[in-house]
Amino acid sequence: MALLCISALLALAVLASCTLPMPVSRPSAALFPILEQGRWDFIDSTGAVIVAPRFAQVQEFSEGLTPVRESGHYGFMNGTGRLVLAQAYGYASPFYHRLTSLTTFKS
């Protein structure tokens, strides 16, 4: 029993000493989602509109990108409002430690 407890504590100590990878990038300024006339958009900390309202759904920025949905398809937008991954997915989640979850449409 004592050996099992020591092994568990050692495993916890090893895990605690591991560092998680840093995000690849972060937007230089915070962007905030807003809803105008049924469409989502982003503004910066001064209230300036970054992209004209056009998205049906948006999610939080993570690692410099945010999933956005338009016409039933998800893609990724960067902090300047440019689509950097085409809207071709059924669902997309925000990046977390350089990984995301995507759902594709069946052919």
C-alpha positions, 0 to 999 in steps of 0.5 A: 500500500505504501509503495502504491502511495509513493508511486502515485505521489511521484507520478503527480510530482512529475506531472506537476513539473511539466509545462504546457506549450504556450499558444502560437499567437494571440491577437495584439488587441482584445476583440469583443463579439457584438450582435447587430441586426441578427448578425455577429461582428467584432469590435476592438477595445475602442469600439471600432468595428473590425468586420461588417456584421455578417456571421451567424455565429462566432466563438471566442478568440483563441491563439489568434483565431476564432471559429465563425459560421456563415451560410451554415459553414464554419471557418476561422478568422484572424484578429484583422477580420481575414478568413484564414481557413475556408468556411467548409466545416459543419462545426469548428471549436476554438483552438486549445494548445494548437489543436481544434475539433472540426466536423466535416460534411458527408459527401 
